Amino acid sequence: MYEGFDIWAFLSGLPLGLAISGIIFYFSRRKGRKERRFDERYTNIHRQARSISWGATTAAILVAWAIVMIVEGPKLAFFILAAIWAIHMISYGIGAAIANKQN
C-alpha cells in the first residue's frame, strides 16, 4: 500500500480514541447533571439545533446527489447517496412517529 504506513498503529488508534471520547463524555455528563445544565432550556435549544441540522443535511445530500448524477452518472456513488437519502428520510419518519406518539 503506502511505504511507512503501519496499518496496525492506525487501527489501534480507533479503539483508543473511542475509549478516550467515552471517558470524557461520561465525566462531562456527570458534572453537567450535578450543575443542572440539562434542564428544559437546554433540551429546547438542542431540539431546535437538531432540527436545523437535519434541514441542512437534507440540502447537502440533495446537492451532492445532483453533482454526482451530473458528473458520474448512475454509478456506485449515486446509489450510495440514494441509500443515505433513504436512511435519512426513514429515520425522520420514525422520529416523527415517536415524537407524535409521546405528545
N, C-alpha and C positions, 0 to 999 in steps of 0.2 A: 504494500500500500504506500505509505509515506515513510521515508527514511527518518529514523529518530523518533517516530511516533510510537509510544508504548500504549497499546490498547488496554492493558490491564490497569495501568495507572489511571487512565481515563475512566474506565468502568468502576474502579474503586472510589472515585470521587463522587459518583452519583449517590450511593447509599450514605456516604459521609455527609454530603450536602443536605440530603433529606433528613438525616438524624439531627444535624445542627439546626435546620429550619424548624423541625418539630419541637426541639427543646426551647428555642426562642419563642415560638408560638405559645407553648404551654405556660412559660413564665410571664409573658406579656398578658395573656388572657387571665391568668390567676391574679396578677396585680390589678388589672382593669376591673375585675369583679369586686375586689376589695375596695377600690376607689369609686365604685358605682359608675364606671364610664359607659356601661352598656345599657343605658336607660331608654326611654321611649324616643327621645330626641335622636339618639344615636341610631336606633333602628329605622326611624323615618328618613334620616339623611342617607343611610346606606341603601334603603329600599329605592329611593329616588336615583341614587348614583347607579345602582344596578340596572334600573330601567333605562337611563340614558346610555349606559354602556351597551346594553342589549341592542338599542337602536343603532348605535354607531357600528357595532359588529355586523349587524344586518346589512347596513350600507356598504361596509368594507367587503363583505363576502360577495355582494352583488357586483361591485366594481371589479373585484378580482376575477369573478366568474366571466364577466363580459370581456375583460382583457385576455384571459386565457382562451376564450372562444374565438376572438379575433386573431390572435397571434398563432395559436397552436391548432385550433380546430377541436373536434370531438375526440380527444385522446385521453390518456390516463389522468392528467391534471384536471381536465374538465369533469371527469367522473368523480374524482376525489372531492372537488369543490361541491359537486352536486350532493354527495353523501354528507359533507359537512353542513350544507344548507338544510338538508332533510333532518339531520340530527338537531340542528339549531331550532328549527321550527317545531319539531315534535317535542323537544324539551320545553319550549314556550307553551305549547298546548297543555302539556302535563302540569306545568307550574301554574298556569291559569286555572286549570280544573281544581287543583289542590287549594289555591287561594280562594276560589269561588266557593268551594265546599266549606272552608273554615270561616268564611264571613257570611 
